[in-house]
Amino acid sequence: MSGLRANLLVWLALLVLLGATTGGAYLPIGRFNIALALTIAAIKAALVLIVFMRLWEGPRLARVFAVAGFFWLGILLWLAGGDYLTRHGFPPG
């Protein structure tokens, strides 16, 4: 696939995912609303990394650092979630 065509297709996919994020915010799915938004955001981030930053074609070391960054993000989200779930009486109300 040519570079211009791939960029346009990914751009259109990002616009569709933007619409899905906006539409998903209005769905009455309760706690799963955040999970839906994070899943769509992860897909959008992967598309940007793979196509626009040319990570798929780049050197192996760049891929290693990208994976390490996501691993670190996972650790941070895990710790933040553990903190949130272990607080009693939070949020106040």
Phi, psi and omega in degrees: 000136182290159183297316181294317180295317179297317179297319180293319179295319179291322177299316177295320177297321178295323177294320177295318178293327174298316176297323178293323177295315180295316178294322179294335179293337181264358178283136180275070182249011173066234184293338183283355179297318179291320179297319178297314181296319179292324177295315179295320179296322179293321177296317179296318179296320179295319178297317180296316180297314186287315188266304186287325179268359177052043181290328182295324182267350186285182180292156183298325180297324177296320177294322179298316180292326177294317178295320178297322177296317177292325176297315179296319177299320177298319177298315180297317179294323178296315179293319178295320177294320177297321178295316181296317185285339182264358177275124180269137179075023179239133359283151181294143178166000000 
